[in-house]
Amino acid sequence: MDLEKKGNILNICCIGAGYVGGPTMAVIAKNCKNVKVTVVDVSRERIDAWNDINLQNLPIFEPQLKEIISSCRGKNLFFSTEVSKAISNADIIFICVNTPTKERGLGAGKASNLKWIELCAKQIANFSVGHTLVVEKSTVPVKTAQVLKTILNCNNNNLNNSKKSFSILSNPEFLSEGNAIEDLENPDRILIGGEDENSINLLSSIYENWVDKSKIIKTNLWSSELSKLTANAFLAQRISSINSISALCEKTGADIEQVVEAVGSDKRIGNSFLKPGPGFGGSCFKKDILNLVYLCEFFGLEEVAEYWNSVLKINEWQQDRISKILIEKLFNTLSGKKIAILGFAFKANTNDIRESPAINICNQLINEGAFLKIHDPKVKKEQIEKELKLNNIKENESIDDRNLIDFHNWNIYKSVFDCINGSDCILILTEWEEYKNIEWNDFIECENNTWIFDARLLLDKKKFENSKFNYWKLGS
């Protein structure tokens, strides 16, 4: 069935104003001037942030995002809490809501919780008009499109409204946070899965405004859904693999950076996602692998499930290993010691801390009695407070003579200098560019033999050969 416009221009509604919906719709609006894009969310706070007049409080930090919002917002890009109105006006609806791992019930701890997908489907069935193209953008399990079909058709039948009809497509995102705009502007591929050729071609025509047709891959629904899970699983597997080798390098005298150069130069392997570190984070990798494990177990593929679960085990082990090395170097006791944590985001150029390795590592250090001095250029203290489940104290408030285990165990610092100066050791957990340029000789309050733990391989080891700092680098 051909989709007829519900106005003079093509109207797109995106449900979900988060890390996927916001940047994706901004890039579509930038490249498709004849399209009206409305991003909706039930969170008034989030929508207000997107509509911030001065663009200083956008809910998401991504390089180049602010400039695109500035050029499109109020012209053909809008942010609103009027969900039902946006749905009723829409020709195409993108579903960009969260699909977290279930916390209880069947599949708890592994399967995806599709409650927000279900809610979206019900709203679309209730408020849509005429024929509507529904696009899965969220990362979902295989066969989620069937769930959408069932809900849309069931609710539509209950409303006795034969004038409504739906086409469903899978169009997963392949964004790398911190590089999302570049990924959207110059994608490796656009994947569209579906059964209705007209709908597939319509969605393809939107992307063709700036993406070469040769990069647009068209598949069936189930291949598209599984491809997203598989891509994330493969990327996570590479990170766990190189991190496992980093531990072997430390035991044998090999250098992980030299190993990466040698291995990555093989064109069959390549060097992408071979950067060792404290483990992968973000909203997708862990969640998607858990979902993959659940699906394999459901279909009786126990060996396959065990294989992918091992990727998660290595990731957790790497974080635990870094914490243990730090504790050992500080004479097996952290009680009352001040540890500077440089970086809390799961990677540079984003303010996202979901599943960040810093969360697990920081909690382990706090449990050992340490006081953490935390710096991150983009992460807000409220985000950190939620993850560490502790109250912060006033910046630079004296912590001497306190029982640190029973009282507050961390503080956030706006200044890198204040964070580092006077610390008993420094741990680099996020590869922010500004940490590369730290003048280490300026820290006169740091004692001789203060440890620097470089878990991101940011610094040059040679700089510390004749300094007062001890330097430990991952994988060396």
Buried (B, 14 or more C-beta within 10 A) or exposed (E): EEBEEBEEBBBBBBBBBBBBBBBBBBBBBBBBEEBBBBBBBBEEEBBEBBBBEEBEEBBBBBEBBBEBBEEBBEEBBBBBBEBEBBBBBBBBBBBBBBBBBBEEEEBEEBBBBBEBBBBBBBBBBBBBBBBBBBBBBBBBBBEBBEBBBEBBBEBBEEEEBEEBBBBBBBBBBBBBBBBBBBBBBEBEEBBBBBEBEEBBBBBBEBBBEBBEEEBBBBBEBBBBBBBBBEBBBEBBBBBBBBBBBBBEBBEEEBBBBEBBEEBBEEEEEEEEBBBBBBBBBBBBBBBBBBBBBBBBBBEEBEEBBEBBBBBBEBBBBBBEBBBEBBBEEBEEEBEBBBBBBBBBBBBBBBBBBBBBBBBBBBBBBBEBBBBBBBBBBBBEBEBBBEBBEBEBBEEEEEBEEBEBBEEBBBBBBEEBEBBBBBBBBBBBBBBBEEBEEBEBEEBEEBEEEBBBBBBBBBBEBEEBEEEBBBBBBBBB
